[in-house]
Structure formats: structure tokens, C-alpha cells
């Protein structure tokens, strides 16, 4: 009987050991990193509920609407530029209607104003915008919209005329005498040398070329304060070489174009809804480099016009963004996209990877307290709604964009300004494209050329499939495909 009990005891031990081995194996296999869409070790998509500090809604929205990523506007570089120009009384500039998305429109207007300053124009007509067709593909719908369609007109006038008192603003062409001389000009046509096939390489002599053109063609009989000439500037997409100007000017010039206050209020409301829904503890007034560990911002540009223009495919873009969000250990993705179908499938894939995706529409619909704001947002055009995404994406811990999109690059460059602490740090690729190497500048001279702000002249660590990267942004695409943006887009 004792022997039988001893055998049973040994058998029981083996059975217990076997069960433990099976349980351990099952647990190990369940944690295997080789499972498809394994969940990374990051915070739960439920958010940081225990640490979340609820913020007063009105205060949050007010501070967020007044926010700029690089803080208070510094108009010193614009003042310096204007103070060094020779001004021509009687020369009026008009920017022909800007068109496209906000990335194009901002650059068209800013480039036109930069030409006006270079030419010494003493008057400028408030720019206008041409509406995009509802089908998106046709950029010219024929409807002319006021400056306020996107931008804050009062801020623009005050900012420009305070820094450049030599320029007076004319609110409408109809205020001009019908008898004044008129001429049209495509600025890049004054020269023949270009970089990367489109960015002019004659900025240093453009003024003299312009003066010759005015004398020979624009106003052969001359012009003066009492005998004015109106020069209409055709839309200039990406052609003025921004590296012709100082690093501080590059970083700050675009600040004269502040979005319409009603747009900024809506964008701030979306940000508040994002913070509340996902318990992110965002600081609405905090400027500078965005806080780490909050959310990934992605621009999924797969709308009908992007497909027609052969932008990167959905598969290419979505794979890049999801991989990047995982790499940066960001469990939340704020997605800017105009394709509901692609938003849906992107969100499903992200969920399998342990990530949560949201959009401006989802935030205003799901929270339930933003019925008026939701109604207001839906009344906006496609391009106006994109401005809400623009402002929220500026806040992302890391942003991912696609190479063919001026919207993506514009967000990247606005964010890149804070890496240089308010000045501009061009990439090595941009400097090489501008032929710094051919000028024989050594390391010290190169750094001095960009005001000592370039962090390194070592090759930037671009992985396969990346065409631009800094520590808070990545643009995905073939190498050098966005170089013209680096050479000609104002942040």
C-alpha cells in the first residue's frame, strides 16, 4: 500500500510539471514577436486616464487658437530686408489669383510679395484666391474668393506694413484710376538659368532685369507717384530661391499669412476634442518642438486628384505611416485624409497593430458636445477643412507626409523652423542643389553662410523610401523628389 502511494505521488508530480510546461509554452507563443501585427509595448489606446488633467474648454480653445508653433512673430528679418531696398513710387503690384491647396496658395502669395519687395513696389493690392473645383482635379473653378477665404486680412496688413512702411495696401483694384498703365509679368521669364529645372538661379540680378523690363516694355514712357503703373504677377508656384535670403528671414516670412480666426477657432476645438477623447494632456499654449509621446500625425493623400496625378499609392503611404508610428511608439494617429474609404481601411489595419486612428470629423461627431462646430466645419470647402488638419498636424509628436504633396512639405517646414530655434537649417541636399560645393566653401564658411545654425554637414540618415527627415518629421518618397520644395517653399 505504501509503495502504491509513492508511485501515485511521483505520477502526480509529473502531471503537475507537464501542465506547467504546457501553460508556459502557451504563454510564450502568445507573446511571440513573429505573430502578424504583434502589438508593441506602448501605452494603451484607452489613453492615460489616471494621469489626465481635465482642462477648461474655453481657456484651452482660446490659447490653442492664438498659438503658433514658433511663438511670437519676429518681424525683424522682414524689416531688415525692406530697409535695404530701393523703392519706386508709383509702382503697384497685383498678385494674380492664387489657386490649389493651402501649400500652393501660401507659396504663390508669399512669392509674389517677395517679388514686390525686390522690385521696390510701393503699393500692393490684397491678393485673392481662386476656388478649386468641387471634383478636386480642376484647380480653376472660376470663382474668385477674398483673401479671408483662408487668411486673416487684418493681421496680414498690419504685419506687412509695420515691417515695411514703404508699402501701402490697396484693398481692391476697383479703387485704382481706370486710366493707369497696366502690364503683366511672369517673373521667371526675365532670366534663363534655373536649378532643378524650375527654381531660378538669377535672384541676385532679378531687380536689374525687372527695371530693364519696366523701362523697355512695362512703362516705356516712365512712371511716378502721379503716373502709376500696375504690374500683374502671374502665379509663381515654386521658383523663387528661398536660400537667396537669410536663414532668419526664411523662417519668419510666412508668418504674415495667419489663417482666418474662425478657422483657427475650429482647429483649436478639434485639438481640444482630441485631447479630451484620448487623455493626452496637451498644452495648448506651449510653443517649440512638440511634446514626445502624444500622437503621430499622418497625411494620407489618396484623394481622386492625387490618384490622377500619380501620387504614391495608398499601400505605399499607409505602410510608411503605420511603420513610422510603431517605430516612434505612438499609439494614437491623427489622420488627415479626404478619402473616407481609405480612412476606414487604414484604421482597421492600425487597430490590428494596436493603434487607434482618429480624424477631425470623428472627433467632432463622437464627443457629442460639438454640434455647432461640426455643422460649421461641414459648411467649409474641402480646402478650408484642410486648414484644420494643418493646425492639428503641427502639434503631432512626429509627422509623416508624402513627397508629391505641397501640403505635407508645408507642414514639415513650419515644424522644422522650431528645430532651428526660429531660424532655418537647410538640408545638405538643398545646399548641394544650390551649388555650394562648386563655390569651394569650407565647413566654416558653409556654417557662416547659414548663420551657424546647420547642425551637421554629414549626410542625413535617410532610410530607403525617405526623401526628407529631421527629428520630428519624415517625408516618404524617392530620393530628391521633393528637392524643389526645399529650394523654393516658404515655411
Helices and strands as residue ranges (DSSP letters): H 2-30, H 57-66, H 76-83, E 88-95, H 102-119, E 121-125, E 129-130, E 144-145, G 147-149, H 153-163, E 168-170, G 173-175, E 181-185, G 187-190, E 194-195, E 199-200, G 203-205, H 206-213, I 214-218, E 229-233, G 242-244, H 247-252, G 253-256, H 261-278, E 296-299, H 304-308, H 314-327, E 332-336, H 340-352, E 356-358, H 360-367, H 371-378, H 382-393, E 398-402, H 406-419, H 428-433, G 437-439, H 443-449, E 466-470, E 473-476, H 483-488
